[in-house]
Amino acid sequence: MFNLNNYNPRNIKILLKKILVNCYHWVIMVIDCVKISILQKSPKIRLRVNLIAFSLIALSFLYFSLISSPSDFPVGAIIRIEKGMTLNQVSDMLKERNVIKSSVAFSNLVKIFMDDRPVIAGDYFFEEKCSLAKVLHRMTLGIYGISPTKIMFVEGLTIYDMANLLNKKFPGFNKEEFIELAQDEEGFLFPDTYYFLPTVTPRAVISTMKDNFYERIKEISEQIDKFGKELKEVVIMASILEKEARTLKSKQMIAGILWKRIEINMPLQVDAVFPYIIGKNTYQLSLEDLKVDSPYNTYTNKGLPIGPIANPSLWSLLAAVTPVSSDYLFYLSDDYGNMHYAVDFEQHKNNKRLYLY
């Protein structure tokens, strides 16, 4: 009994090369025999010629009709073998997808070479045409031909940003489905570097990133528990801090100011929510924009927005639960990213004149 585990594509190529060389010698032999038969008209030689010719014809028929790759082989496609599929189901599916020419030949070769062991489930990528032998070799040994793709989500991205990035990396990715499934997960998809297969589903991406979020916040679980607020409130505040400041120190200072505003029943009045609401940043906002009707509008509504406006970093999450207490009630960032604080609105207006105009 043969075992394909002892073979690899290189060995198969060598084997096929030997077969072709032998075929060449057989052809030469046929030609010589034909010459002799013509000269000697020997019945035995004519029989030998007929047998060799028949063998060559049969071998050629076998190769071109069963073993060689179909002319419309799905190059560049990903073929999925579902877990639990029978050998006959796999064979029929491969035939329907034009991966092989004969489902019967595939099934029988698996039984001969692999002791009827089922093919390994998974996604197989074919960047070039493959003969039946190579398809058999890959699918019985689980050689998928797919490498994970690196994708980095930086801090502060929204689910819409992530959907566009995923679609850019994986053209077949369903970004509409991702956005629909991730609506309630904004803020809880941890920004990090991930490795996904090209066949990854929106649900799998969300699950992976959400699991990573809960794993990473274990690093600051003590601070979160000690702070005493609901996790969703912490995430909402962290998403604002992600957009409002750069360093951990400035995030903590602003956290102190914003939590104080909530405590004294003052609107947060942060501009960071408007790119999420209407796609405008601080410098593009008009007085009318500040009045837009939205549960995320921190000028017309008191307290936190109804949800996160981005997916924050661990630093922003930490800053949200470790705010710095101060006398300040206002802050602004200049064109160079430097923070300027004020204890009252008059001082805040003066800072605007000094650092923004």
Secondary structure, DSSP 4 states (H G I P E B T S, - for coil): ---GGG--HHHHHHHHHHHHHHHHHHHHHHHHHHHHHHHH--HHHHHHHHHHHHHHHHHHHHIIIIISPPTT--TT-EEEE-TT--HHHHHHHHHHTTS-S-HHHHHHHHHHHHTTPPPPPEEEE-SS---HHHHHHHHHHT-----PEEEE--TT--HHHHHHHHHHHSTT--HHHHHHHHGGGTT-S---EEEE-TT--HHHHHHHHHHHHHHHGGGGHHHHHHH-S-HHHHHHHHHHHHHH-SSHHHHHHHHHHHHHHHHTT-----GGGHHHHTS--GGG--TTGGG---TT-TTTS-SS-SS-SS---HHHHHHHHSPPP-S--EEEE-TTS-EEEESSHHHHHHHHHHHT-
